[in-house]
Amino acid sequence: MDSNPKDTVSDETGYIRSQNGNAPKPPAGRVLGLDVGARRIGVAVSDPLGITAQGLETLQRQNKRKDLEQLRRVIREYKVKEIVVGLPLRMSGAEGTQAEKMQVFAEELRRHFKLPVHLFDERLTSAEANRLLRETDLSIEKRGKAVDRMAAVLILQGWMERWPGR
């Protein structure tokens, strides 16, 4: 069902919403979810419909240029149209030094890839990832390697659930 362009407005997320309150129109393509740490970047990608998140191989950080090149490969391979970056807020909801770093990183991604980049509250995603992985038969070593990927899945899945049908 197409709507008249005059009946749409852009909200604070940058999505187009109809003035009658319908859900925003989704961009065509996949969404990339990132759990960014000092040493690794957990990566997840949505299915083409934006319903589920699947974890991809965790990226080992090297330097800005190489990190961006690794992300570029993923963006091209999966035809990513949007990026969600975990925002590490304090338990109080306040922003700290890490949150500021992620805002800078998100802005670098916007400039570099010319894609919409959203920040999403990642409080407790690593704890939840650890809890979920403890319930598996993975060794402690393998669980440690999977935490960043699982946290990226939780960030992306949480964002998609918060903005269903974008």
Secondary structure, DSSP 4 states (H G I P E B T S, - for coil): ----GGGEEE-TTS-EEETT-PPPPPPSSEEEEEEE-SSEEEEEEE-TTSS-EEE-PPEEP--HHHHHHHHHHHHHHHTEEEEEEEE---TTS---HHHHHHHHHHHHHHHHH-S-EEEEE-TTHHHHHHHHHHTSS--HHHHHHHHHHHHHHHHHHHHHHHSTT-
